[in-house]
Amino acid sequence: MIFLAQDLKIFGNFSSKYLFFVPIKNHSMESLRFAALKKVLHSAPELDVKPTRVTAVFAENVFTLKVAREYLSDEAYKSLVNSIRGGKKIERGMANEIAAGLKQWAASKGVTHFTHWFQPLSGVTAEKHDSFFTIKSDGTPIEQFDGDSLIQQEPDASSFPNGGIRATFEARGYTAWDPSSPAFIIEIGHGKTLCIPTIFVSYTGELLDYKAPLLKATEALNKAAVEVCHYFDRNISRVNVTLGWEQEYFVIDEAMFNARPDLVACGRTVYGHTAAKGQQLEDHYFGAIPDRVYSFMRDFEYEAYKLGIPLRTRHNEVAPGQYECAPIFEEISVAVDHNTLLMDVMERVARRHKLRVLFHEKPFKGINGSGKHNNWSMMTDTGINLLAPGKTPKTNLMFLTFFVTIIKAVHDYAPLLRASIASAGNDYRLGANEAPPAIISIFIGDFLYKVLNDIKERVGDDFDEQDEAILKLDLHRSIPELLLDNTDRNRTSPFAFTGNKFEFRAVGSSANCAGPMLILNTIVAETLRKFKEQVDSLIEKGEKKEIAIMQTIREFYVTSEKIIFEGDGYSEEWHKEAAKRGLPNLKTTPEAMDAMVSESAIQLFENNKVLNKVELEARYEIELEKFIKKVQIESRMMGELATSHILPAAIAYQNALIQNIRGLKEVGLEGESYSNQRTILEKISEHISKVSELVQDMIETRKQCNAIEDTAEKARAYQTRIKDAFFDKLRYHVDKLELLVGDQYWLLPKYREMLFLR
């Protein structure tokens, strides 16, 4: 064969001794990958015309109490305030007045439709838009919004995940207004819709969303916390739970996203060799934000501010292409709404900038994944942060009471807390030396660790109410012009005390915060009740209150101290030590989720009136079904990409090498001249064979798994027989092919392109 110069391309992947020629004239048709690369080169930031003063637009699309005061009568306004602050029900008559005020305000802003906005167990928000427009019986067209439409609507309860609670023919379900979270206006293009935050329940009353059980758990915690607070301050009448989330995410070019079917279908890359440069130089973290991403950030922040989401922080994260935003702390139910709403806003705004935002916990192998750190605390209505050490022995005793009770709660219900963060996506991230391991432990810092061990060393009843040595927690030691925090930070800990709050670092970036937070609220509520029961029992036996509290603190700490770990959670030594301590290491979703339906979990949730047995079992089924379906989709995508993208590219390059070797033989060159080509050809042929074989075996195994009827057994089968058995093996061979196959043959955008090109 004779090769013309214009038909040849020189590949310099090897030393000059082994340079060789490959014909490429049969690859003139441009692939999506190279079309995407062209688009990236011509992309530019959107023109930034947003106002610079946040206060000028903050909450302009929110029906705040300030706005309500303007649009409601005194009686209707008072009813709304009592509902928000006191949890009192709003009468239907008052609901009509509130609805009329809401409509008047919304119409003044150009709103034409309304929707009940809720958070079903699918993991995404849901909404059904209805117009204010209607026709009276005499044919007169009017715009109307009444109390009935505000309070209740009826979506199809069988079409959302329900864990078997509702059959297909049992379609009725209800959304019910949640006054604790303000109504808001969402703008999509030129349309505006009034959104009413709601809970979602079945026709028979079971909870089918994230929000309703969170509200119940928060109220259970409030009641238990107030009763304990009364040991120290009788003026406290309410304890509010606060949450500050940190949202990590990736941003890639839209054209790159569309050229990767696995990103479109799975939210992560099922194949892809790590780039030569990843995060090893640590030059992305806190670095200068790229222009297009900066413009995107400014845009979604502007939309968030209009919705009353108090974003405060933005920065580059550790991995290339990864970023983070975080708000000011808010009351927990509002914070949950704001996080789920922001995720919707970010995805929509990203499209305006020809970008895509990825919330998957591990979209790219070999670099850090994304979490959603949940910073959790409790605040009294008298302005006291119960997790902030005080300035007097009395306030420090109150701090220690709540501090140790939380440690005890996490210890006693560690498997349940682990189950709250279980998902197919988070399984890829946990323990991957960028996120905490699947072992639940608590970091409290050297100073507080010493304080608790001083308490532990007290023998028997050796407590003196006048002895303030332990209680004088001088946590605000200072050096010149720098306040020293009372704890260090431990990014390897799943649950860390960070000065005036606990940070649940193990939550995945795509998760709804309500899931882990309703678990945390419930276990702390239960443990506070036990704390009070024990203290009251000691007081009844004649102990003074302060001594009874100190004795209970000591007992709670002694029985739960094994959950505290101050070292490196990534280390193999910790895994061994945790096993010695008897701490569970639940690495996969199927094994972690068993805790949700244990007898202790059922008793816990029923005691606190948060979830009943039927609702717990439904959630268990739903989470396992989601796991099965996500692994199933990933498995199908791995097979599809291998068949339609990977193998055709590899075979085309294989044929080119064969032609090259044949041509070199025809011109009379010795075998040594093309030995390197032959070696590469053998490697490619081996990987092609392995990929083809594994795909076929995986398909057959998947058919067997699909025949399993029991959900738990099916989930375990998908974990062990599909995910564990095939995913890493398939990826190994495909990623090796990516290295070996000529670059112009490869159809999928590579990591170096997706992560670094903007």
N, C-alpha and C positions, 0 to 999 in steps of 0.2 A: 504494500500500500504506500502511496506517495502522499505526504502531508504538505499542503500549501501553507505558507507563512500566515495568511489571514485566517486559517482554520485552526491555528495552534495557540495554546496558552501555556506559558512556562510556570510551573509550580515550584516555589522555593521552600517548601515545608521541610526539606531535608538538606543535608550538606551539598555543596556544589557538585560533589562527585556523583550524586544520585539525582540530579535534575533530569526531568523527563517531560515528554510532550503528550498532551491529551487533546483530542478533537472536541470542540464544543459547538459545532455548527448546528447540532440537533437540539440545542437548548436555547434557541433564539426567543422562544415564547417567555415573556417575563412572568416570574412567579409573584405571588402575593408578597412574599418576603422582600423582593427587590423593589416592588412597587411601593411598599411601606417605607423602605429606606429613602426613596426619592421624596415621598411626602414629608418625612421628618426633616430632610434637608431644607425644605421650603416652608417649614412651619415658623410662625412668629408669635410672640405674646399678643393676647388680645389687648386692645386699647383700654387703658385703665382710666376711667372717668369717675370713679367712686369718690364720694365726699370723704374728707379726712377726719372729721369729727364723729366719733361713734355715737356720742350723746344726741346728735342731731337726728338719728334714725332709730336708735335703740327701742325695741318693742313697739314700733309704730304699727305693726300688723298683729298686735296682741290685745285682746280684750282684758286689760289689766283692771284692777280695782279703781285706779284713777279714772280710766275711761268709763267704767261701769257707773261711777258716781255721777258722771255727766249724762248718761243715757237712761238711768233707772230712777224710779221713784225711791223715796226714803225707805219705804217698807220693803221693796224688792231688793234694794241695795243691802239692807240689814240682813235679809234672809240669805243672800248670797255670801256675805261675810261670815255669818254664823255657820254656814255649811263648809266654807273653806277652812276657817280657823277652829271651829268647834266640832266639825263632823256631823252637824245636824242635817236632817233631811229637808229638802225644799218641797213645799206643798205645790200641788199642780197649779193652783191659782197663781202663786208667785212665779211659777215657771213660765206661764203665759206672758207675764210682764217682762221677765228677763229675756225671753225669746224675742219679744217685740223690740226691746232695746238692742239686743244683739243684731237683729236684722237691720235696724235703722243705722247702726254704726257700720255694719258690713256694706250696706247699699251705698253709703256715703263714700266708700272706697272703691266702688265699681264692682262689687261682688255680685254674681248672678246665681251661684249654686252653693249648697252646703253639703257636708258629709259628716257622718260619725267616723272618727279616726281612731282605730284600735290596733292592738298588737296581738294577733293570734299566734298560736304555737308553731306556725310555719317559720317563724324567725324573721319575717319582714312585716312592715306595716300594711294595713288594709283600709280601703275606703271605697264607698259607693256614693257617687255624686247625684244629688237631686236638685232640681231647679226650684227657686222661690216661686216660679211661675205656676199658676194653676187657673182653672176656669170655674166660675161659680155656676150654680144650677141654671141661671138665666142666660148663660153664655158669656158673661162679662169676664174678660181676662184680668187677673189681679196677681200681685206678688204677695206671698204670705209665708209666715214662719211662726208656728204656734208652739205652745209648751209641750204638746205631745211629740212633735217632731224633734224638739230639743232633748227631751228626756229619754226617748226610746225609739229604736229602729229594729228592723228584722232582716239581718243577712242570713244566708243559707248556712246553717251550722253543720251540715253534713259534708260540705265542700272544703272546709278547713280541717286541719288535723284535729282529731277528737279521741283517738285512742280506743275506738269502739263504742264510745258513749252514744253516738248518733249514727244510725244506719242511713243509707242513701234515701230511703223513703221517709225518714224522719228528719225533715229538712229544717224545721223551725229552730231559730236561735235568736238571741236578743243582744243588742248593744245598749248599754245604759250610761247616761251622762256621768262623768266624773268631775264634779265642780272643783276638786282640789287642784286641777291643772287647767290653766286658762285657755279659752278658745283662741284660735289664731287664723290668720288668712294666709293661704299658700298661693304663690304666684307661679304659674306655669305658662310660659310664653306670654300671650296677651290676656289669658284668662285668670280669674281670681276665684278661689273657693274658700268658704268659711268652714274650718275644721273644728269639730267638737270632740275633744278627747273623751273616750268612753272605755268601759270594760266590756267583756264579751262573755256571755253565759249561754248554756244550752236551754232548750225549752223546759227541761226538767230541773234546771237550776245549777248544774255543775259548771265550774269555772273552766273556760276554754281559752284563756289568754295569759299573758305574763303579768298584766297590771293588777288585776283583782286580788290575787293571792299576795302580791307585794303590799298592797294597801292593808290587807288583813294582818300580815306579819308585822308591818310597821306599827299598827295599832296595838298588837300584842306586846311588842317591845316597849311602846310608850307606857302602857299600864304597868308592866313589870318594873320598868326603870323608875317611874314616879314613886312607886311604893318603896323601893330601896333608897331613893333620894330623900325620902321623908325621915330617914335616920339622921340626916344631916341638915336638911332645910325644909321646913313645912310649907314654905311659900311656893315651892315648885309644884306646878299643876300640870305641866306637860313636858315631855321630852321628844324633841324632833330629831329624826335621823337625817344626817347630811351626807351628801355624796359629791365627790369631785372625780370625774373620770379623765383619763388620759387616752386619747384615741390615736393609735398608730395606724399607718396606712402606706401603701405604695402608689405611685403615680407613673404610668407609662403612656406613650403616645398611642392614640386611638388606632392608627393604621397598623402599628405593631400588634396591638390587642386583637384586631380583627383577623390578622394573619396567623393567629395562634388559636386553633379550634379548642384546645384544652383550656385556655384562659376563658374563652367565651362560655364553655359548658361547665367547667369545674371551678373556675376562679383561681386555679393554680396550674403551673406547668408540670405535666406528668413526665415529661422528658426535658433534657437540656443539660449540657455539660457546663460545669462551672467555668466562668470566664477567667482568663489569666489574671486579671485584676478584679478583685471583689471588694471586700471591706478590710483587707489586711493592713492597708496603710492608715486606716482610721481617719481618713481625710474628709469623709462626708459628714461625720457627726458634728453638728453645730456649725457647719460650714456655710458659705454664702449660698442662698437659695437661688436655684436657676430661674431665669427670667420668666419662662412660661409657667413654671410651677408657682412662682411668686404672684403672678397675675391671677392664676387660678385660686390661690389662697385668699387674696384680697377680695375676689369676687364671692367666694362661698362665705367668707366672714361677713361681708356686707349683707348677704341674704340671711345669715344666721342672726345678725344683730337686729334686723327688722323683725325677726321672730322671737326676740327676747332671749336668745341663747348667749350667755355672757362669756364668749371666748376671750381668753387672756393671753395664751401662749401659742407660738408656732415656731417650729425649728426643724432642721434636718435631723433624721435619726441615724443610727449606726450604719445600716446597710445602704448601698447605693440605690437611689430611687425611692427611699423610705423617708417618711416625714411624720410629724406628730402635732396635734393641737390639743389644748386643754382649756377648760373654762374655770370660772370662779365657782366655789362650792355652792350648792343649792339644796333645798329640801329634796329628799330622795326621790319621791314620785315625779316631781317636776324634772329633776336631773335625768331620770330614765327617759322621760318623754323627749327631752331635749337631745339626748344622745341618739335615739332612734330617728328623730326628725332630722338631725344634722347629717346622718349617714345618707338619708334620702337626698337631702340638699346637695351634698358633696358629689354624689353620683350624677345628679342632673346638671350641675354647674360644670363638672368635668367635661361633659359632652359639648358644652358651648365652646370650650377651649380646645376641642379635638384631642382630649386626653381621656384616660380611663383611670378611675381610682379602684384599688384592689384592697378589700378588707379581709381576704383569706389569711388565716394565721401563718401559712407557709407557702406563699406563691412561688418562691424560687429556692431551689436546693443550694446549700453551701453558704448561704448568708442568713443573717438574722430574720426571723419571722416577726409578726406583729402581735402585740397584746393590747389589752385595754385595762390598764391598772385602775382598780376601783378604790379610791381613797375614802374611807368610811369613818364617820364619827357620830357623836350624839351631843345635842345642844339643848339645854333647858330653856324654858320660857323666861327664865330670869337672866339669861345671857351667859351661862356657864358651859364651857366645853368640858364634858365629863372625862375626856381623855387628855386634858391638859393639866399637868401638875400645878398645884396651887401654891400659895404663899404662906399658908398657915397649916399647922398639924391637922386641923379639921378638914380643910379642903383637900389635903393630900391623902387623908384616910378615905375620903370619897373617891378620889382618883384611883387609889390602889384597889378599892372595892370593885370598881367597874373594870379596871385593867386586868386583874386576876380572874374575874368572872369570865371575861372574853377568852383568856387563855384556856380556862377550864372548858368553855363551850367548844372551842376549836379542837381541843384534845378529845373530848367525848364524842364529837360528831365529825371527826376528820374524814371518814369515808363519804359522808353525805356532802361535805364541802367539796370534796374532790369530784363527786358526781355532778355538782352544780356547774362545773366548768368543762364537763366532758363533751366532746364533739369530734367528728371525723377530722376536722381541720386542726383543732387544738392538739390532737394526738401527735401530729407531725412536729409541733412546736415544743411541747413540754419535755424538758430534760435534754433539749438539743444544744446545750451549752450556750444558750442565749436567753433561755426562759427557765423558770424554776422547774425542778423535777416533779414528777407525779406524786412524790411523797409530801404530804402536808406537814409543814413545820412552821414555827414562829420565831422570828428574830426580834429581840427587844433591846439589844445594845448592852454594852458592858456595865454601864452605871446601874440601870434598872435590874440587870441580872444579879449584881452584887446586893442591891437592896432586898430583892426577893429571897436570896440565899441567906441574908442576915435574919430575915423573918423565919425562914425554914429552920435555922439553927436554934431558935428558941425552944427550950425543952418543956414539954407539957403545957402548963398554963402560965408559963413565965412571961406574962405581959402586964405592964403597969400603965394605967391610963395617963399617969403623969410623965412617963418616959417618952420623950418626943424625939429621941435620937433617930429612930427609923423614919419617922414621919417628916423630919425636916429634910426634904428632898431638895437640896440646893441644885436644881437642874439648870440654872441659868448662870453658871460660872462664865466669866467673860475674860477675854484678852482684849487689848486696846482696840476699840472701835469695831469689834467683831464678836457678835453673840455666838457662843459655842452651843450647838444643838446637843440635846441630852442623849441622842443616839447617833451612831453612824448610819449609813445606808447599806443594805445588803441586797443587791439585785438578783442574787441567787435564791432568795427566800420567797416562797409563795405567799407568805402572810407576815408582813413586817410592820413593827411599830416605828413610826417616823416622826415622833415628837409630840404630836397632838391628834393623831389619827392612826388607824391601821390601814395599810395598803395591801389589798388583795391583788398581787401581781400576776397571778396565774390565769386570770380571766382572758379569754381569746378575743381578738380584735373584732370579729364578726358577731360576737355574742350580744344578746340583749342583757343589759346590766341587771334587769329585774330578776333573772334566773338566780344568779349567785347571791344577790342581795336579799331576796326573800328567804333563802336558806340561812344566811348569816343573821338576819333579824330574828328569825324563829329560834335558832339555837341559842342565841344570846338571851332572848326573852325567857326561854325555858330554864336556862342556867341561873338567871337572876331570880326567878321564882324559887329555885332550890336554895339559892343563897339566903333569901329572906326566910324561908322555912327553917333553915338551920340556925340562923341568928336568933329568930324568935324563940326557937326551942331552948337555946342556951340562956336567953334572957328569962324565960319562964322558970328555969332551974336556979335563977338567982344571980347570974353573971351580970356585970355592968355592961351597958350597951357597947362601949368602945372596945372592951376586952372581948366580948362575944364576936364583934366584927373582926378583930385581929385574929382570933382563933380560927374563924371560918376562912379568912384569907389564907392563913397558913395551911389549913387542910386542903383547900382548893388547889393551892400551888403544889403542895407535896404530891398530890394525886395526879397532877397533870404536867409536871416539869419535864417529862421526857419528850414533850412536843416542842420544847425550846431548843433551837440549834443556832449557834452564832457563827458557824464556819462557812465553808465553800460548799454550797448545795450541788455544784457540778461534779464534785470529786467522787471517785469510786469509793473512797473511804467512807463518805457519808452514807452511801447506799448500804454498805456493810454494817455501819453503826446503826442506821435506822432499822435494819432487820433485827439486830440484837435487841433494840429497844421495843420491838414488836409493832413498829409503825407500819401501816399498810403502804405498799407501793403498787398502786393500781395504774398500770401503764396504758391500758386501752379502754375505750368507751364501753364495750360490752361488759367487762368485768367491773368497771367503776359504777355503772348504772344500777347494779344489783342493790346498792345501798339505798336507793330511792324507795324500794318496796320491802325493806326489812321491817320486822316487827317494831323495832325501836323507832324507825322513821315514821311509821304509821301512827304510833302512839304520840310521838312528838308533835306532829302536825294536827292531830285531832285534839290533843290537850290544849293547844293554842288556837284552835278554831281557824286554822289557815287553810288546810286542805283535808278532805276526807279520803278514805281508803280508795274509793272509786276514782277520784280525781288524781291521786298519786299513781295508781296503776295505769291510768290513761296517759299520764305524762311519761311514765316509764316506757310504754308501748310506742308513743310518739317519737321519743328521742332515739330509741333503737331503730325504728322504721326510717328515720332521717339518716342515721348512720348507714344502714343497709343501702338505702337509695343513693347516697353520695358515693360510697365505695363502688357500688354497681355502675354508676355513671362514669367514674374514673376508670374502672376496668374496661368498660365499653370504649371509652375514648382512647385508652392505651392501645386496644386492638385496632380501632379505626385508624389512628395515626400511623401505627406500624404498617398497616396494610396499604393505606392510600398515600402516605407521605414518605415514611422512612424507607421501606423496602424498594419502592420505585426509584428513589434517588440513589440508594446504595447499589442497586442492580445496574442502573444507567452508568454509574461510575465504574462499576465492576466490568461492564462491557467495554468501556473506554480503555481500561487498563489492558484488557485482553487484546484489543486492537493494537494498542501501543506495543505490547510485547511481540505480537505477530509481525508488526511492521519492522521492529528492530531485528527480528530473526531474518526477515526477507532481505534486508540490506546487508546481511552477513555478519552482524555483530555477535560476539561471544556471549554465552549465558551470564557471565559475570556483569556484563553491562546492564542487564535488566533484572538482576537478582533482587534489588530492592523493590521494584514493581511487583515481582512475583511474591515477595514476602507480604506486601500490603494486600495483594489480591487474595492470598490465603487467609489473612486475618479478616478481611471484609467478608469473604465467603463463609467463614466460621460464624461470624456474628449474624449474618443474614440467616443462616440455618437455625441458629439458636433462637432468634427473634421469632421466626416463623413457627418453630416448634412450640415455644412458650405461649404464643398467642392462641394456637389451636388447643393446647392443654387448658389454658385459662378459660376459654369459651366452654369447653366440655365440663370443667369443674363448676363454672358459674351456673350451668343448667342444673347440675345436681344440687347446688345450694338453693336455687330458686324453688326447688321442689319441697324444701323443708317448710312446714306449716307453722311451727312454734317460733314466735318472733325472737325470743332470746337465743334459742338454739341457732336460728338462721343468722343472727348478728354475729355470734361467735364463729360460725362457719365462714362468713364473709371476712372476718378478721384473720383467722388462722389459715383457711384454705385458699383464699383469694389474695388478700392484701399481703399477709406475711409470706405466702408461698411464691407469689409471682411479681409483685410490684418492683421490688429492688432488683431482682434478677433481670427482668425485662429492661428496666432503666439502665442497668449496667451495660448491656449489649448495645442498646440504642445510643447511649452517650459515647461509647467507644466508636460507633459508626460516625457520629458527628465529628469526631476528631480525625477520622481517616478519610472520609469522603470529601472530594474537592468542594471548596466553599461555594462555587457557583451552581453546584448540583443540589445543595441542601435547601429544602423548601421552607423550613420553619425559621422565623427570626431567632437569633441566638442571644444568649444572655448578655454578651458584650453590647449588643444593639439595643435590647429592651431596657437595660438598666442604665445605660450611659448616654444614649442619644435622646436629645430633647428638641 
